[in-house]
Amino acid sequence: MLAWLIKNLKRLAILVGAVLVTFLAVRVCDAERGPPLEPWHTFVPDELSVAEMDRTDWAGYVAAEDRIFAAVRDEVSRTLPPEDRLPINCYFDGSPVYPPRLPRDWNRSQAIAPQGPVRGAAVFLHGLTDSPYSLRHVARRYAERGYVGLAVRLPGHGTVPGGLTGVTYADWLAATRLAVREARRRAGPDAPIDIVGYSNGGALALMYAIAAMDDPSLPKPARIVLVSPMVGVTAFARFAGLAGLPALLPAFAKAAWLSRLPEFNPFKYNSFPVNAARQSYLLTQTLQAGIQGHLRNGLIEGFPPVLTFQSVLDHTVSTSAVVSALHVHLAAGRSELVLFDVNRNAKVDELLRASAQTALDRLLPPPPWPFPLGVVTNRDPEGEATEARVTEAGASLTTARPLDLAYPRDVYSLSHIALPLPVDDGLYGTEPSDDPAVDFGVRLGTVAARGERDALVVGLDVLMRMSSNPFMPYLLDKVGEGLPPAGGAPAAPGG
């Protein structure tokens, strides 16, 4: 029996080894076929350590940012070879999308002050590969209501994609703690502090709230607002680290990247390193362990109220985890969920997969639910008008509130990246404003990707993904329901 077991274990080991070798060989071949590594892939800025962020203040963090951006200018922008000095390259200092040339460089940490008295503070945590730009419209709504906003640039972001090759989620958590400390300083000892997290920033907001339950020295948030939160990630992220194994050998450095694309977006990376996916997976695993560790009879006791906005179709994060791993564990009356349905009048039913058409039905357990649920959807399959169908916590009946908003006819759903950005956003909007103050050198939301294939510098999936939210007024109104009445327009962002 023992001999048989040893024999089969050897066979299994050989099989596993063969599969691993084959996987690594395929991965190396796939990585080598792609474009070369550019200076923005190989340069890694020197960010503050976790210990340094825990010791410093907002001014110290901004000063460190100044040094980091100066290094990017000296090591990347000023050393570009002639073939990289192109208008499409946001690291070329002659490009129309070179961030320092734009009306405001939203890659940097921002402090947004209200014009009137400070009624509270809000911390804004952007998503992976992103920058403070993505939440600037939500931050403005807070400023209109008297809140000072702290939109922190998370380590590894806003500079060069290479910055994400060495960062860890512990660095992002340290930057979150720093921003909340500054929010408490600016708001005073008693004013409320909200934390608004988008995508990966949503996981950080939840992690901070859990940590504040255990550590009395951490200011406790009054409310958490989540936009497309990364409560869970897709199955691929679990194994993303394996894709980077060949990069342990310098000859196969390209394998450290899942994608290497032209960098034409001034406020978001297009290239994506393996480590970024790996850190997001580790962050969500730690978050879910934290939630499970604080459950009492299936609920988290003492957690702040949570308001979540989520598209039913989301290719980046697990939509089901938002419900099953978060909202069902929050006490009745302590959370609210808003879902954006697919466009039931898109005239593309024949092209939509069955899984897309039934995404909303599969997402939710049967009512009643312990949280209020709002679903933004078409009033009927034949019309363009939309409504918010609201089901209160513990109820089975739904009431409909008509919305003076509509899905564009050529849009079949929102997307992960669309939710926090209005259609008049200067960079991502489908109907961008003509205001020079929001002219960022390119209008990505208006690109009509029609023509012959293989002519564009990026794939059609990048350009066709919905990048703004026609229901942004409704989202902002929901956020505003938890804030004081408007108290004047916000001041310009400052340090």
Stockholm file with secondary structure:
# STOCKHOLM 1.0

chainA/1-495         MLAWLIKNLKRLAILVGAVLVTFLAVRVCDAERGPPLEPWHTFVPDELSVAEMDRTDWAGYVAAEDRIFAAVRDEVSRTLPPEDRLPINCYFDGSPVYPPRLPRDWNRSQAIAPQGPVRGAAVFLHGLTDSPYSLRHVARRYAERGYVGLAVRLPGHGTVPGGLTGVTYADWLAATRLAVREARRRAGPDAPIDIVGYSNGGALALMYAIAAMDDPSLPKPARIVLVSPMVGVTAFARFAGLAGLPALLPAFAKAAWLSRLPEFNPFKYNSFPVNAARQSYLLTQTLQAGIQGHLRNGLIEGFPPVLTFQSVLDHTVSTSAVVSALHVHLAAGRSELVLFDVNRNAKVDELLRASAQTALDRLLPPPPWPFPLGVVTNRDPEGEATEARVTEAGASLTTARPLDLAYPRDVYSLSHIALPLPVDDGLYGTEPSDDPAVDFGVRLGTVAARGERDALVVGLDVLMRMSSNPFMPYLLDKVGEGLPPAGGAPAAPGG
#=GR chainA/1-495 SS CHHHHHHHHHHHHHHHHHHHHHHHHHHHHHHHHSCCCCHHHHCCCCCCCHHHHHHCCHHHHHHHHHHHHHHHHHHTGGGCCGGGCCTTCTTSTTSTTCGGGSSSCTTSCEEECBSSCCCEEEEEECCTTCCGGGGHHHHHHHHHTTEEEEEECCTTCSSCGGGGSSCCHHHHHHHHHHHHHHHHHHHCSSSCEEEEEETHHHHHHHHHHHHHHHCTTSCCCSEEEEESCCSSBCHHHHTHHHHTGGGGSGGGGGGGEEECCCCCCTTSCSCEEHHHHHHHHHHHHHHHHHHHHTEETTEETTCCCEEEEEESCCSSBCHHHHHHTTGGGBCTTSEEEEEECCCTTSSCTTTSCHHHHTHHHHHSCSSCCSSCEEEEEESSTTCSEEEEEEECTTCCCCEEEEEEEECCTTCCCCCTTTTTCBTTCTTTCSSCCCCGGGCCSCCGGGCCCCSCTTCSSSCHHHHHSCCSBTTHHHHHHHHHTTSCCCCSCBCCCBC
#=GC SS_cons         CHHHHHHHHHHHHHHHHHHHHHHHHHHHHHHHHSCCCCHHHHCCCCCCCHHHHHHCCHHHHHHHHHHHHHHHHHHTGGGCCGGGCCTTCTTSTTSTTCGGGSSSCTTSCEEECBSSCCCEEEEEECCTTCCGGGGHHHHHHHHHTTEEEEEECCTTCSSCGGGGSSCCHHHHHHHHHHHHHHHHHHHCSSSCEEEEEETHHHHHHHHHHHHHHHCTTSCCCSEEEEESCCSSBCHHHHTHHHHTGGGGSGGGGGGGEEECCCCCCTTSCSCEEHHHHHHHHHHHHHHHHHHHHTEETTEETTCCCEEEEEESCCSSBCHHHHHHTTGGGBCTTSEEEEEECCCTTSSCTTTSCHHHHTHHHHHSCSSCCSSCEEEEEESSTTCSEEEEEEECTTCCCCEEEEEEEECCTTCCCCCTTTTTCBTTCTTTCSSCCCCGGGCCSCCGGGCCCCSCTTCSSSCHHHHHSCCSBTTHHHHHHHHHTTSCCCCSCBCCCBC
//
